[in-house]
């Protein structure tokens, strides 16, 4: 019996969260515009090429974590 209340509360909270996200991010009720660096696909492609380029031109060698896209310095074991 409590399951229907839990499921309906979860569904309701997701609906409210989606509505708030849609109003704030998509409809931009607080004003503003989407930056061109986000909306321009050519910019995304060039940026991704830069991040995936190997070898790196400066600094020590790094390994990119593809999940979080963070760089980690590779240290040799001496």
Legacy VTK file of the C-alpha trace (Angstrom):
# vtk DataFile Version 3.0
C-alpha trace
ASCII
DATASET POLYDATA
POINTS 78 float
0.000 0.000 0.000
2.871 2.372 0.746
4.429 1.492 -2.597
1.865 3.452 -4.573
2.621 6.548 -2.487
6.359 6.154 -2.960
6.082 5.596 -6.715
3.654 8.490 -7.166
5.888 10.774 -5.066
8.935 9.828 -7.176
7.026 10.393 -10.409
5.760 13.739 -9.133
9.216 14.891 -8.067
10.665 13.950 -11.476
7.851 15.870 -13.183
8.521 18.975 -11.078
12.281 18.710 -11.681
11.758 18.349 -15.447
9.375 21.330 -15.524
11.830 23.530 -13.606
14.713 22.466 -15.842
12.686 23.141 -18.965
11.593 26.586 -17.823
15.007 27.710 -16.597
17.343 26.112 -19.166
15.266 25.866 -22.347
12.841 28.756 -22.086
15.414 30.962 -20.303
12.879 32.647 -18.036
15.695 34.529 -16.289
17.091 35.828 -19.582
20.404 35.164 -21.220
21.441 33.215 -24.267
23.189 29.938 -24.947
26.915 30.558 -25.503
28.168 29.860 -29.007
30.760 27.482 -27.553
27.884 25.231 -26.502
25.642 25.564 -29.547
28.297 25.527 -32.309
29.060 21.948 -33.402
32.168 22.985 -35.343
33.616 24.467 -32.161
32.916 21.191 -30.342
34.682 19.188 -33.044
37.783 21.397 -33.027
37.935 21.391 -29.229
37.652 17.611 -29.136
40.463 17.327 -31.707
42.626 19.529 -29.502
41.924 17.450 -26.393
42.558 14.159 -28.200
45.765 15.320 -29.916
48.873 13.322 -29.126
51.644 13.973 -28.296
51.065 16.884 -26.024
53.181 19.901 -26.871
53.942 21.109 -23.343
54.356 19.676 -19.874
54.911 16.097 -18.788
53.108 13.202 -20.502
49.528 12.732 -19.345
46.845 10.074 -19.574
43.312 11.280 -20.167
40.517 9.656 -18.204
37.768 9.322 -20.847
34.991 9.277 -18.260
35.731 12.486 -16.354
38.064 13.959 -19.016
40.670 14.768 -16.395
44.364 14.587 -17.155
46.723 12.672 -14.897
50.495 13.129 -15.003
52.325 9.918 -15.806
55.333 9.435 -13.508
57.979 6.836 -14.171
58.751 4.296 -11.487
62.454 4.734 -10.734
LINES 1 79
78 0 1 2 3 4 5 6 7 8 9 10 11 12 13 14 15 16 17 18 19 20 21 22 23 24 25 26 27 28 29 30 31 32 33 34 35 36 37 38 39 40 41 42 43 44 45 46 47 48 49 50 51 52 53 54 55 56 57 58 59 60 61 62 63 64 65 66 67 68 69 70 71 72 73 74 75 76 77
